């Protein structure tokens, strides 16, 4: 009788514990729509601040010939590649949400 209880406990309890924690792991890994909206707002704010910094650096560089910030000297295409990839992901996400 004890052997049967041990086998049942092992056969039922172990998978239940495993599936329980798999479910917890999957739900904890996702972000909510409010989190996504906040991230998008923060991204837009960072993008605007980056554009403002570029403008200020261009103005200072035009007034002072010795001023050479790394942001203006380096290749801007390579610098902004990650931002473009993120913008593409956001655009795809919006298209999926409309469907």
C-alpha positions in Angstrom: 0.0 0.0 0.0 2.8 2.4 0.9 4.5 1.6 -2.5 1.4 2.5 -4.4 1.0 5.8 -2.4 4.7 6.6 -3.1 4.3 5.9 -6.8 1.1 8.0 -7.0 2.7 10.9 -5.1 5.7 10.8 -7.4 3.6 10.5 -10.5 1.1 13.3 -9.6 3.0 15.6 -7.3 6.2 16.0 -9.3 4.5 16.9 -12.6 2.2 19.3 -10.8 5.1 21.1 -9.1 7.0 21.3 -12.4 4.0 22.6 -14.4 3.1 25.0 -11.6 6.5 26.7 -11.7 6.6 26.7 -15.5 3.3 28.6 -15.5 4.7 31.0 -12.9 7.8 31.6 -15.0 5.8 32.3 -18.2 3.5 34.8 -16.6 6.3 36.6 -14.8 8.3 37.0 -18.0 5.7 39.0 -19.8 5.1 42.8 -19.6 1.7 44.5 -19.5 0.3 46.8 -22.1 0.8 49.7 -19.6 4.5 48.8 -19.4 4.7 48.8 -23.2 3.1 52.2 -23.4 5.5 53.6 -20.8 8.5 52.1 -22.7 7.2 53.7 -25.9 6.8 57.1 -24.2 10.3 56.9 -22.7 11.7 55.9 -26.1 10.0 58.9 -27.7 11.3 61.2 -25.0 14.8 59.8 -25.4 14.6 60.3 -29.2 13.6 64.0 -28.8 16.3 64.6 -26.3 18.9 63.0 -28.6 17.7 65.3 -31.4 18.0 68.3 -29.1 21.5 67.3 -28.1 22.5 67.0 -31.8 21.1 70.5 -32.4 23.0 72.0 -29.4 26.2 70.4 -30.4 25.9 71.6 -34.0 25.3 75.2 -32.7 28.3 75.0 -30.4 30.4 73.5 -33.1 29.4 76.3 -35.6 30.4 79.0 -33.0 33.6 77.3 -31.8 35.9 75.7 -34.4 37.8 73.7 -31.7 34.7 72.0 -30.4 34.5 68.5 -31.9 32.0 66.3 -30.0 32.2 62.5 -30.7 28.5 62.4 -31.6 29.1 64.8 -34.6 32.5 63.4 -35.7 31.5 59.8 -35.8 29.4 58.1 -38.5 25.7 59.0 -37.7 24.4 56.2 -39.8 26.1 53.6 -37.6 25.2 55.5 -34.5 21.5 55.5 -35.3 21.2 52.0 -36.7 19.9 50.5 -33.4 17.3 53.3 -33.1 16.0 52.5 -36.6 15.7 48.8 -35.7 13.8 49.7 -32.6 11.5 52.0 -34.6 10.8 49.1 -37.0 9.9 46.8 -34.2 7.5 49.5 -32.7 5.9 49.9 -36.2 5.5 46.2 -36.6 3.9 45.9 -33.1 1.4 48.7 -34.0 0.5 46.9 -37.2 -0.2 43.7 -35.3 -2.3 45.6 -32.7 -4.5 47.0 -35.5 -5.3 43.6 -36.9 
